[in-house]
Amino acid sequence: MSRLNRPSNSALPLRRADVEWIELDGEAVVHDPRTGGLHRLNVSAAAVWAACDGSSTVDEIVGAMRDSFAGRDDAIAHDVHEALRRLRREGLLDVRRSDHSPTERSAPSADDSAADGARPGSPAD
């Protein structure tokens, strides 16, 4: 994945307000009313999703996941970035800059379409 497609570490990921979700046994099911799509998130991806409230930076989300999950710091950071990238690709997240500039939605990139298969910490459709 290109670093250009990652939100900056100071970005503020925000769940789209119209997206419905429910947490079940630590996992989550997310419904996009615009597309009718359902997305199943594993435990770590659900934790990332829940943290995307627009008040926590990417760095803060990574730190919270390091506190909550066992694993190498670099692997956890990678999985958080992968989960955020996939959620953005599905159009479920907006990302604001921490300087409170207008919300931006990223467009899918060539890197996004090349990354198939779920990894720990990524949404599993």
Phi and psi in degrees as GROMACS dihedral restraints (atoms count N, CA, C in turn):
[ dihedral_restraints ]
;  ai    aj    ak    al  type     phi  dphi    fc
    3     4     5     6     1   -74.0    20    10
    4     5     6     7     1   139.4    20    10
    6     7     8     9     1   -64.2    20    10
    7     8     9    10     1   -21.7    20    10
    9    10    11    12     1   -64.9    20    10
   10    11    12    13     1   -24.4    20    10
   12    13    14    15     1   -91.1    20    10
   13    14    15    16     1    -5.9    20    10
   15    16    17    18     1   -84.4    20    10
   16    17    18    19     1   142.6    20    10
   18    19    20    21     1   -67.4    20    10
   19    20    21    22     1   148.9    20    10
   21    22    23    24     1   -63.4    20    10
   22    23    24    25     1   157.3    20    10
   24    25    26    27     1   -65.0    20    10
   25    26    27    28     1   -17.4    20    10
   27    28    29    30     1   -98.5    20    10
   28    29    30    31     1     2.8    20    10
   30    31    32    33     1   -69.3    20    10
   31    32    33    34     1   157.0    20    10
   33    34    35    36     1  -114.8    20    10
   34    35    36    37     1    92.6    20    10
   36    37    38    39     1   -65.6    20    10
   37    38    39    40     1   138.9    20    10
   39    40    41    42     1  -136.3    20    10
   40    41    42    43     1   123.8    20    10
   42    43    44    45     1   -62.0    20    10
   43    44    45    46     1   139.7    20    10
   45    46    47    48     1   -61.1    20    10
   46    47    48    49     1   134.4    20    10
   48    49    50    51     1   -62.2    20    10
   49    50    51    52     1   -30.2    20    10
   51    52    53    54     1   -87.5    20    10
   52    53    54    55     1    -4.4    20    10
   54    55    56    57     1   -79.5    20    10
   55    56    57    58     1   130.5    20    10
   57    58    59    60     1   -98.7    20    10
   58    59    60    61     1   144.4    20    10
   60    61    62    63     1  -153.3    20    10
   61    62    63    64     1   155.3    20    10
   63    64    65    66     1  -138.7    20    10
   64    65    66    67     1   141.4    20    10
   66    67    68    69     1  -101.4    20    10
   67    68    69    70     1   132.0    20    10
   69    70    71    72     1  -133.9    20    10
   70    71    72    73     1   116.3    20    10
   72    73    74    75     1    51.8    20    10
   73    74    75    76     1    39.6    20    10
   75    76    77    78     1    87.5    20    10
   76    77    78    79     1   -22.0    20    10
   78    79    80    81     1   -89.3    20    10
   79    80    81    82     1   172.1    20    10
   81    82    83    84     1  -137.4    20    10
   82    83    84    85     1   150.6    20    10
   84    85    86    87     1  -117.9    20    10
   85    86    87    88     1   125.6    20    10
   87    88    89    90     1  -115.0    20    10
   88    89    90    91     1   130.9    20    10
   90    91    92    93     1  -114.2    20    10
   91    92    93    94     1   125.6    20    10
   93    94    95    96     1   -98.2    20    10
   94    95    96    97     1   107.1    20    10
   96    97    98    99     1   -67.8    20    10
   97    98    99   100     1   -21.0    20    10
   99   100   101   102     1   -69.0    20    10
  100   101   102   103     1   -39.0    20    10
  102   103   104   105     1  -107.4    20    10
  103   104   105   106     1   -15.3    20    10
  105   106   107   108     1    79.0    20    10
  106   107   108   109     1     2.1    20    10
  108   109   110   111     1   -73.3    20    10
  109   110   111   112     1   145.0    20    10
  111   112   113   114     1  -112.5    20    10
  112   113   114   115     1   139.1    20    10
  114   115   116   117     1  -129.9    20    10
  115   116   117   118     1   127.1    20    10
  117   118   119   120     1   -97.4    20    10
  118   119   120   121     1   127.3    20    10
  120   121   122   123     1  -112.2    20    10
  121   122   123   124     1   132.5    20    10
  123   124   125   126     1   -70.7    20    10
  124   125   126   127     1  -179.9    20    10
  126   127   128   129     1   -58.0    20    10
  127   128   129   130     1   -47.4    20    10
  129   130   131   132     1   -71.7    20    10
  130   131   132   133     1   -38.8    20    10
  132   133   134   135     1   -66.1    20    10
  133   134   135   136     1   -35.9    20    10
  135   136   137   138     1   -65.0    20    10
  136   137   138   139     1   -36.7    20    10
  138   139   140   141     1   -66.5    20    10
  139   140   141   142     1   -40.3    20    10
  141   142   143   144     1   -63.1    20    10
  142   143   144   145     1   -48.2    20    10
  144   145   146   147     1   -55.6    20    10
  145   146   147   148     1   -47.4    20    10
  147   148   149   150     1   -62.6    20    10
  148   149   150   151     1   -30.6    20    10
  150   151   152   153     1   -78.2    20    10
  151   152   153   154     1   -11.4    20    10
  153   154   155   156     1   -83.7    20    10
  154   155   156   157     1    68.5    20    10
  156   157   158   159     1  -104.9    20    10
  157   158   159   160     1     5.9    20    10
  159   160   161   162     1    83.6    20    10
  160   161   162   163     1    -1.5    20    10
  162   163   164   165     1  -111.4    20    10
  163   164   165   166     1   -12.2    20    10
  165   166   167   168     1  -108.9    20    10
  166   167   168   169     1   133.9    20    10
  168   169   170   171     1   -74.9    20    10
  169   170   171   172     1   166.4    20    10
  171   172   173   174     1   -57.4    20    10
  172   173   174   175     1   -44.7    20    10
  174   175   176   177     1   -58.0    20    10
  175   176   177   178     1   -41.2    20    10
  177   178   179   180     1   -67.7    20    10
  178   179   180   181     1   -36.8    20    10
  180   181   182   183     1   -65.4    20    10
  181   182   183   184     1   -43.7    20    10
  183   184   185   186     1   -58.7    20    10
  184   185   186   187     1   -45.5    20    10
  186   187   188   189     1   -60.7    20    10
  187   188   189   190     1   -41.9    20    10
  189   190   191   192     1   -65.2    20    10
  190   191   192   193     1   -38.4    20    10
  192   193   194   195     1   -69.5    20    10
  193   194   195   196     1   -35.8    20    10
  195   196   197   198     1   -63.0    20    10
  196   197   198   199     1   -35.3    20    10
  198   199   200   201     1   -73.5    20    10
  199   200   201   202     1   -25.5    20    10
  201   202   203   204     1   -97.7    20    10
  202   203   204   205     1   -25.0    20    10
  204   205   206   207     1  -125.5    20    10
  205   206   207   208     1   144.9    20    10
  207   208   209   210     1   -80.3    20    10
  208   209   210   211     1   147.7    20    10
  210   211   212   213     1   145.4    20    10
  211   212   213   214     1   172.0    20    10
  213   214   215   216     1   -69.3    20    10
  214   215   216   217     1   140.9    20    10
  216   217   218   219     1   -55.2    20    10
  217   218   219   220     1   -43.5    20    10
  219   220   221   222     1   -67.5    20    10
  220   221   222   223     1   -34.1    20    10
  222   223   224   225     1   -70.1    20    10
  223   224   225   226     1   -40.3    20    10
  225   226   227   228     1   -64.9    20    10
  226   227   228   229     1   -44.6    20    10
  228   229   230   231     1   -59.8    20    10
  229   230   231   232     1   -43.4    20    10
  231   232   233   234     1   -60.3    20    10
  232   233   234   235     1   -45.6    20    10
  234   235   236   237     1   -65.5    20    10
  235   236   237   238     1   -37.2    20    10
  237   238   239   240     1   -63.2    20    10
  238   239   240   241     1   -47.2    20    10
  240   241   242   243     1   -62.9    20    10
  241   242   243   244     1   -37.6    20    10
  243   244   245   246     1   -66.3    20    10
  244   245   246   247     1   -42.9    20    10
  246   247   248   249     1   -62.5    20    10
  247   248   249   250     1   -44.5    20    10
  249   250   251   252     1   -62.8    20    10
  250   251   252   253     1   -41.9    20    10
  252   253   254   255     1   -62.0    20    10
  253   254   255   256     1   -44.4    20    10
  255   256   257   258     1   -67.9    20    10
  256   257   258   259     1   -40.0    20    10
  258   259   260   261     1   -64.3    20    10
  259   260   261   262     1   -38.2    20    10
  261   262   263   264     1   -67.6    20    10
  262   263   264   265     1   -42.1    20    10
  264   265   266   267     1   -60.1    20    10
  265   266   267   268     1   -36.1    20    10
  267   268   269   270     1   -78.2    20    10
  268   269   270   271     1    -5.1    20    10
  270   271   272   273     1    78.0    20    10
  271   272   273   274     1    19.0    20    10
  273   274   275   276     1   -89.8    20    10
  274   275   276   277     1   -16.6    20    10
  276   277   278   279     1  -122.0    20    10
  277   278   279   280     1   145.5    20    10
  279   280   281   282     1  -108.4    20    10
  280   281   282   283     1   154.4    20    10
  282   283   284   285     1  -129.1    20    10
  283   284   285   286     1   122.5    20    10
  285   286   287   288     1  -102.3    20    10
  286   287   288   289     1   150.0    20    10
  288   289   290   291     1   -75.3    20    10
  289   290   291   292     1   150.1    20    10
  291   292   293   294     1   -68.4    20    10
  292   293   294   295     1   -12.1    20    10
  294   295   296   297     1   -83.2    20    10
  295   296   297   298     1    11.1    20    10
  297   298   299   300     1    65.3    20    10
  298   299   300   301     1    31.7    20    10
  300   301   302   303     1   -72.2    20    10
  301   302   303   304     1   169.9    20    10
  303   304   305   306     1   -56.8    20    10
  304   305   306   307     1   151.0    20    10
  306   307   308   309     1   -65.0    20    10
  307   308   309   310     1   139.9    20    10
  309   310   311   312     1  -122.9    20    10
  310   311   312   313     1   143.7    20    10
  312   313   314   315     1  -112.6    20    10
  313   314   315   316     1   130.2    20    10
  315   316   317   318     1   -84.9    20    10
  316   317   318   319     1   148.6    20    10
  318   319   320   321     1   -91.0    20    10
  319   320   321   322     1   148.5    20    10
  321   322   323   324     1   -60.6    20    10
  322   323   324   325     1   147.9    20    10
  324   325   326   327     1  -116.9    20    10
  325   326   327   328     1   175.2    20    10
  327   328   329   330     1   -61.7    20    10
  328   329   330   331     1   -36.7    20    10
  330   331   332   333     1   -60.9    20    10
  331   332   333   334     1   -38.0    20    10
  333   334   335   336     1   -63.0    20    10
  334   335   336   337     1   -42.9    20    10
  336   337   338   339     1   -72.9    20    10
  337   338   339   340     1   -19.1    20    10
  339   340   341   342     1   -83.5    20    10
  340   341   342   343     1   -15.9    20    10
  342   343   344   345     1   -97.4    20    10
  343   344   345   346     1    95.4    20    10
  345   346   347   348     1  -111.0    20    10
  346   347   348   349     1   164.7    20    10
  348   349   350   351     1    88.4    20    10
  349   350   351   352     1   139.2    20    10
  351   352   353   354     1   -85.1    20    10
  352   353   354   355     1   140.7    20    10
  354   355   356   357     1  -115.1    20    10
  355   356   357   358     1   158.2    20    10
  357   358   359   360     1   -54.8    20    10
  358   359   360   361     1   133.4    20    10
  360   361   362   363     1    90.0    20    10
  361   362   363   364     1     0.9    20    10
  363   364   365   366     1  -114.0    20    10
  364   365   366   367     1   152.3    20    10
  366   367   368   369     1   -61.4    20    10
  367   368   369   370     1   138.9    20    10
  369   370   371   372     1  -111.6    20    10
  370   371   372   373     1   110.0    20    10
